[in-house]
């Protein structure tokens, strides 16, 4: 099988999900190609969407939340119309590439595929995955063959208009390294971290958004005497420079890194905004989490999903340092959280998705 996996350059999480499925599908014998769906839009539209999304997400989170609520009420028509303009170029790519199936990890790519289906020009099976713990605006509007969704949310997706037979309860896919990681000791050795003492990981997505400086300062003061705070700043170079300039002795700022899995292996606690992929990766690590409600919208739904199951804690930003110290000093509570994560987040989402995609492609070839 030759599989086209479509992502979007609007944050690192979607591409991480794409790589997770490419990893398992390749192991199963598929030839996988990952592409940014925004490349199919005419002119500079794709770059405008990507850069605009990053700017609003990092600097104007409240506006991002307003847009999300508007889309939730009235549908994502503006984005659907814009993305439809990339459908013709995507069809050419599918035909020339000889793909047997297409898998989308972002609703913008799904809009393009759905437009091809509407025109009767989609000649291969197509599926999409929800990368947040909710039915996000536009997801149910896409007419694809199969929809992979988080566990325990079938009723919500049906209420949004999807038929039960269109749904596969698989969970959100994460790369193997997040479920198979290294020991705490080995990870710390590789990262040149202290062998003993608690390590707190502070991160807010690949864009480094949210009140990171304020939190770094508060956590630095609240940590136990032998504690270390690692701040993963993502692509936010200014944030890294500002934290370095603050000169906090027990704080280690880290720029963009591909070693997030290793940092999670080394950590005792993660403090992060509840992005769908970041949350899923932390859950795969069985890593206790305190949530930063930095960007309203789908991530608020993620927050509700995780806290309702007791798999993460949420307190106001100003209370996070004290909550982190309390959790670090309470090994029993951390163990209880790990147990609830184990109960609610079984491993193997990428494998379940891969199996279904092979089934789709096989069914098409028989047809």
ZANU-296408 format. One record per residue (C-alpha): residue number from 1; residue in three letters; x, y, z. Coordinates in pm, whole numbers, plus 32768, in hexadecimal, padded with zeros to 4 digits. Layout:
BEGIN
 pos code    X    Y    Z
 NUM  ALA    X    Y    Z
...
% end
This chain:
BEGIN
 pos code    X    Y    Z
   1  UNK 8000 8000 8000
   2  UNK 8073 815F 7FB1
   3  UNK 7FE7 8253 80B3
   4  UNK 7FD8 83CF 809A
   5  UNK 7FCC 8471 81F2
   6  UNK 7F5D 85DD 81F6
   7  UNK 7FBC 86CA 830D
   8  UNK 7FC0 8847 832D
   9  UNK 80D4 8935 8399
  10  UNK 8002 89D2 84AC
  11  UNK 80BA 8939 85D4
  12  UNK 8190 880C 8620
  13  UNK 8081 8728 86AE
  14  UNK 7FDC 86D1 8565
  15  UNK 8124 866F 84C4
  16  UNK 8176 859B 85F5
  17  UNK 802E 84DD 85C1
  18  UNK 8082 84B2 8451
  19  UNK 81D6 8422 84A6
  20  UNK 813D 8336 85A4
  21  UNK 8061 8295 849C
  22  UNK 8174 829C 8395
  23  UNK 8251 81E0 848A
  24  UNK 815E 80C2 84C5
  25  UNK 80E1 80B5 835E
  26  UNK 8245 80A2 82DA
  27  UNK 8290 7F84 83C8
  28  UNK 815B 7ED3 8340
  29  UNK 81E2 7EF1 81DD
  30  UNK 8149 8034 815D
  31  UNK 8203 8142 809F
  32  UNK 81AB 8284 8154
  33  UNK 81CF 83EC 80E1
  34  UNK 8182 8510 81CC
  35  UNK 8122 865B 812A
  36  UNK 80B3 87B1 81A5
  37  UNK 7F57 87E2 8113
  38  UNK 7F85 895C 8112
  39  UNK 807A 8932 7FF0
  40  UNK 7F50 88E8 7F0B
  41  UNK 7EB5 8A40 7F3E
  42  UNK 7EF8 8B3F 7E28
  43  UNK 7FF9 8C53 7E4B
  44  UNK 805D 8CAF 7FAB
  45  UNK 7F14 8C4D 8051
  46  UNK 7FB1 8B24 8101
  47  UNK 80CA 8BF8 8195
  48  UNK 7FD4 8D04 8203
  49  UNK 7EFE 8C03 82BA
  50  UNK 802B 8B5F 835F
  51  UNK 80D0 8CA3 83D3
  52  UNK 7F85 8D44 8431
  53  UNK 7F25 8C18 8505
  54  UNK 8075 8C20 85B9
  55  UNK 8060 8D97 85FD
  56  UNK 7EFC 8D91 8686
  57  UNK 7F38 8C53 874E
  58  UNK 8072 8CDC 87F5
  59  UNK 801A 8E4D 881F
  60  UNK 7E9C 8E64 881A
  61  UNK 7E13 8D28 88BF
  62  UNK 7CCB 8DCC 8920
  63  UNK 7C86 8E21 87B4
  64  UNK 7CD4 8CB8 875B
  65  UNK 7BCF 8C4C 8859
  66  UNK 7ACB 8D3D 87CB
  67  UNK 7B03 8CAF 866E
  68  UNK 7ADF 8B4D 86F1
  69  UNK 7993 8B9B 8799
  70  UNK 7911 8C40 865C
  71  UNK 7970 8B0F 858E
  72  UNK 78CE 8A2A 868C
  73  UNK 7787 8AE5 866E
  74  UNK 777E 8B20 84F9
  75  UNK 7869 8A21 845E
  76  UNK 79BD 8A59 83C2
  77  UNK 7939 8AD5 8273
  78  UNK 7A49 8BD9 8234
  79  UNK 7B62 8ADC 825E
  80  UNK 7AA0 89D5 819A
  81  UNK 7A79 8AC0 8071
  82  UNK 7BE7 8B28 8081
  83  UNK 7C65 89C2 8096
  84  UNK 7B86 8956 7F75
  85  UNK 7C6C 8A22 7E95
  86  UNK 7D7D 8923 7ED3
  87  UNK 7CAB 87F8 7E6A
  88  UNK 7D15 87F1 7CFC
  89  UNK 7E8B 87F4 7D4E
  90  UNK 7E55 86E6 7E56
  91  UNK 7D9F 8609 7D59
  92  UNK 7EC1 862C 7C68
  93  UNK 7FB0 85C6 7D7E
  94  UNK 7EE0 8491 7DD4
  95  UNK 7ECB 8423 7C68
  96  UNK 8037 8461 7C14
  97  UNK 80AD 83C2 7D57
  98  UNK 7FE3 8285 7D25
  99  UNK 7F65 8284 7E8B
 100  UNK 7E7D 8172 7F07
 101  UNK 7DED 823A 802A
 102  UNK 7E01 8392 80CA
 103  UNK 7E0B 83DC 823D
 104  UNK 7DD4 853C 82CB
 105  UNK 7E47 85B8 841F
 106  UNK 7DBD 871A 83F3
 107  UNK 7C62 8796 839A
 108  UNK 7CED 8880 828B
 109  UNK 7D6E 8751 81CD
 110  UNK 7C24 86A0 820F
 111  UNK 7B6A 87C8 8173
 112  UNK 7C33 8797 8032
 113  UNK 7BEA 8624 802A
 114  UNK 7A7B 8661 8073
 115  UNK 7A69 8758 7F52
 116  UNK 7AFA 8650 7E6A
 117  UNK 79F6 855A 7EE9
 118  UNK 78E3 8659 7EAA
 119  UNK 7959 8685 7D42
 120  UNK 7973 850C 7D0E
 121  UNK 7AEB 8527 7CDA
 122  UNK 7B6F 8463 7E05
 123  UNK 7BCA 830C 7D7E
 124  UNK 7C70 827D 7EB8
 125  UNK 7BF1 8244 801B
 126  UNK 7C31 8362 810D
 127  UNK 7C28 837C 8289
 128  UNK 7C6E 8480 8393
 129  UNK 7CCD 8483 8502
 130  UNK 7C5D 8570 8615
 131  UNK 7D94 85F4 86C4
 132  UNK 7CD5 869A 87E1
 133  UNK 7BED 8606 88E6
 134  UNK 7AB6 8697 8847
 135  UNK 7A03 86AA 86F9
 136  UNK 7AA8 87E9 8680
 137  UNK 79F7 88DA 8591
 138  UNK 79F2 8853 842F
 139  UNK 7A53 86EE 8486
 140  UNK 78F2 8662 845F
 141  UNK 78BE 872A 831F
 142  UNK 79C1 865B 8264
 143  UNK 7933 853E 8197
 144  UNK 7A46 843A 81B6
 145  UNK 7A3D 82BF 81D3
 146  UNK 7AAD 829F 833B
 147  UNK 7AE3 8383 8466
 148  UNK 7BD5 831E 857B
 149  UNK 7B71 83B5 86C9
 150  UNK 7BE7 83BE 8835
 151  UNK 7B67 82B4 8920
 152  UNK 7A26 82FB 89DA
 153  UNK 79A2 840E 88F4
 154  UNK 78CC 834A 87FD
 155  UNK 7787 83EC 8872
 156  UNK 7815 854A 883F
 157  UNK 7883 8501 86DB
 158  UNK 7734 8462 8687
 159  UNK 7682 8593 8716
 160  UNK 7751 8668 8627
 161  UNK 76BF 85A9 84FF
 162  UNK 77A7 8484 84BC
 163  UNK 7710 8329 8492
 164  UNK 7782 8212 857E
 165  UNK 7809 8143 845D
 166  UNK 78EB 8266 83FA
 167  UNK 799A 8265 854C
 168  UNK 7AC0 819C 85CE
 169  UNK 7B15 81C3 873F
 170  UNK 7C8E 81AF 872C
 171  UNK 7D1B 82C8 8800
 172  UNK 7E11 83D4 878C
 173  UNK 7F4D 8342 86EC
 174  UNK 80A1 8385 878A
 175  UNK 81F8 831A 8717
 176  UNK 8293 81DB 87A2
 177  UNK 839E 8291 8865
 178  UNK 8290 8323 8946
 179  UNK 8209 81CF 89A8
 180  UNK 8355 811C 89B9
 181  UNK 8445 822D 8A3D
 182  UNK 857D 820E 8B0E
 183  UNK 85A8 81EC 8C82
 184  UNK 85B0 8329 8D54
 185  UNK 871E 82EF 8DA8
 186  UNK 8788 82B4 8C3F
 187  UNK 86C7 83E5 8BC2
 188  UNK 8766 84C6 8CC7
 189  UNK 88BE 8446 8C6F
 190  UNK 8888 848E 8AFC
 191  UNK 8805 85EC 8B4B
 192  UNK 891D 8633 8C43
 193  UNK 8827 866D 8D5E
 194  UNK 8851 862E 8ED4
 195  UNK 8823 84BE 8F2A
 196  UNK 874D 850E 9059
 197  UNK 864E 8614 90B4
 198  UNK 8500 865F 900B
 199  UNK 84F1 86DD 8EA6
 200  UNK 83C9 87AD 8E2F
 201  UNK 8390 87D8 8CBB
 202  UNK 82E8 891F 8C53
 203  UNK 8275 8939 8AE9
 204  UNK 815F 89DA 8A21
 205  UNK 8165 893B 88CA
 206  UNK 825B 8963 87AD
 207  UNK 8211 8ADA 87A2
 208  UNK 826B 8B1E 890D
 209  UNK 812D 8BDF 895D
 210  UNK 8087 8C36 8AA6
 211  UNK 810B 8CD5 8BEA
 212  UNK 8253 8C17 8BE1
 213  UNK 8334 8D23 8C7B
 214  UNK 8247 8D5F 8D9C
 215  UNK 822C 8BEA 8DDC
 216  UNK 83A2 8BB1 8DC3
 217  UNK 83E2 8CB9 8ECD
 218  UNK 82D6 8C34 8FB7
 219  UNK 833F 8AC9 8F8B
 220  UNK 84AC 8B1E 8FC1
 221  UNK 8455 8BA7 9118
 222  UNK 8362 8A8D 9171
 223  UNK 8435 895F 9113
 224  UNK 84D3 888B 9223
 225  UNK 863E 88E5 9267
 226  UNK 86C5 87CF 9187
 227  UNK 85C4 8807 9072
 228  UNK 85FD 886B 8F08
 229  UNK 8511 8915 8E12
 230  UNK 8541 88D7 8C9F
 231  UNK 8489 89D1 8BC0
 232  UNK 8452 8956 8A5D
 233  UNK 8426 8A99 8999
 234  UNK 83DF 8A01 8843
 235  UNK 8410 8AF2 8723
 236  UNK 83E8 8C20 8809
 237  UNK 8552 8C9A 8809
 238  UNK 84FA 8DDC 88BE
 239  UNK 8467 8D16 89DE
 240  UNK 85A4 8C48 89FF
 241  UNK 867C 8D83 89FF
 242  UNK 85A2 8E2A 8B08
 243  UNK 85B0 8CFD 8BF0
 244  UNK 8729 8CE4 8BC2
 245  UNK 8747 8E55 8C16
 246  UNK 8682 8E21 8D59
 247  UNK 87A6 8D4F 8DDB
 248  UNK 86D5 8C5A 8EAB
 249  UNK 87CF 8B5E 8F33
 250  UNK 86E6 8A30 8F37
 251  UNK 8645 8A77 8DE4
 252  UNK 86C2 89E4 8C9D
 253  UNK 862E 8A88 8B64
 254  UNK 862D 89AC 8A2F
 255  UNK 85F6 8A21 88C8
 256  UNK 8543 895C 87BB
 257  UNK 8590 87ED 87F1
 258  UNK 853B 869D 875C
 259  UNK 8581 85F5 88AA
 260  UNK 8433 863D 8952
 261  UNK 8402 84CA 8994
 262  UNK 8550 84B9 8A47
 263  UNK 84FE 85EC 8B1A
 264  UNK 83B6 8549 8B7F
 265  UNK 8470 840A 8BDF
 266  UNK 8551 84D7 8CC4
 267  UNK 8436 859D 8D67
 268  UNK 8363 8561 8E9D
 269  UNK 8255 865A 8E38
 270  UNK 81EF 8719 8D01
 271  UNK 8147 886E 8CFD
 272  UNK 80B5 88BE 8BA9
 273  UNK 7F8F 8940 8AE6
 274  UNK 7EAB 881C 8A8D
 275  UNK 7EF5 87F7 891B
 276  UNK 7E61 86B3 8898
 277  UNK 7FB0 861B 8838
 278  UNK 807A 86A0 895D
 279  UNK 7F73 861A 8A4C
 280  UNK 7F69 84C9 899A
 281  UNK 80E5 84AE 899E
 282  UNK 80F1 84FF 8B11
 283  UNK 7FE2 83FD 8B53
 284  UNK 80A7 82FA 8A8B
 285  UNK 81C9 8341 8B79
 286  UNK 80DE 8320 8CA6
 287  UNK 8164 8476 8D0A
 288  UNK 8099 8541 8E08
 289  UNK 802B 868D 8D73
 290  UNK 7FBD 87E4 8DE8
 291  UNK 7F02 88A0 8CDB
 292  UNK 7F3E 8A08 8C71
 293  UNK 7E00 8A92 8BD3
 294  UNK 7EC2 8B6C 8ADF
 295  UNK 7DF1 8B61 89A0
 296  UNK 7C74 8B45 89B2
 297  UNK 7BBB 8A71 88B4
 298  UNK 7BED 8901 8871
 299  UNK 7CF8 88F6 897F
 300  UNK 7BF3 8957 8A82
 301  UNK 7B3C 881B 8A18
 302  UNK 7C7E 8756 8A40
 303  UNK 7CA0 87E5 8B9F
 304  UNK 7B3F 8774 8BF6
 305  UNK 7B7B 8617 8B69
 306  UNK 7CBE 85DF 8C2A
 307  UNK 7C51 866F 8D77
 308  UNK 7B01 85BB 8D70
 309  UNK 7BC3 8473 8D68
 310  UNK 7CB4 84DE 8E77
 311  UNK 7DDE 84C3 8D8C
 312  UNK 7E53 862B 8DB8
 313  UNK 7E2A 874A 8EAD
 314  UNK 7DB4 88A8 8E5C
 315  UNK 7DE0 89DD 8F35
 316  UNK 7DF1 8B52 8EDD
 317  UNK 7F42 8BC3 8E55
 318  UNK 7F9E 8C7B 8F95
 319  UNK 7F6D 8B3A 9060
 320  UNK 803A 8A55 8F7E
 321  UNK 818A 8A7A 9036
 322  UNK 80EF 8A17 9184
 323  UNK 802C 88F9 90E2
 324  UNK 8168 8879 903A
 325  UNK 822A 887A 9181
 326  UNK 810E 87C5 922F
 327  UNK 80FF 86B9 9123
 328  UNK 8277 868A 911D
 329  UNK 8274 864B 9294
 330  UNK 8154 8554 927F
 331  UNK 81CE 8415 91D7
 332  UNK 8089 835D 9229
 333  UNK 7FB4 8457 916A
 334  UNK 809C 8449 903D
 335  UNK 807A 82CE 9040
 336  UNK 7EFF 82E9 9051
 337  UNK 7F00 83D0 8F22
 338  UNK 7FD8 82D6 8E64
 339  UNK 7EDC 81C6 8EB6
 340  UNK 7DBA 8295 8E2D
 341  UNK 7E82 82E0 8CF2
 342  UNK 7EC4 816B 8CC5
 343  UNK 7D50 812C 8CE5
 344  UNK 7CDF 8236 8BED
 345  UNK 7DF2 823C 8AE7
 346  UNK 7E45 80E2 8A5D
 347  UNK 7F71 80D9 8973
 348  UNK 7F5D 8083 8801
 349  UNK 7E8D 8193 8758
 350  UNK 7F79 81AC 862E
 351  UNK 7F71 8033 8600
 352  UNK 7DF3 802E 8608
 353  UNK 7DE5 8146 8506
 354  UNK 7EE1 8096 8425
 355  UNK 7E19 7F54 842B
 356  UNK 7CDC 800F 83C7
 357  UNK 7D8E 80CB 82AE
 358  UNK 7E0F 7F83 821E
 359  UNK 7CAC 7EFF 822F
 360  UNK 7C28 802F 8174
 361  UNK 7D2C 800F 8060
 362  UNK 7CF0 7E9B 8040
 363  UNK 7B78 7ECD 8028
 364  UNK 7BA6 7FD2 7F17
 365  UNK 7C85 7EF0 7E47
 366  UNK 7B84 7DDA 7E5B
 367  UNK 7A77 7ED0 7DF2
% end
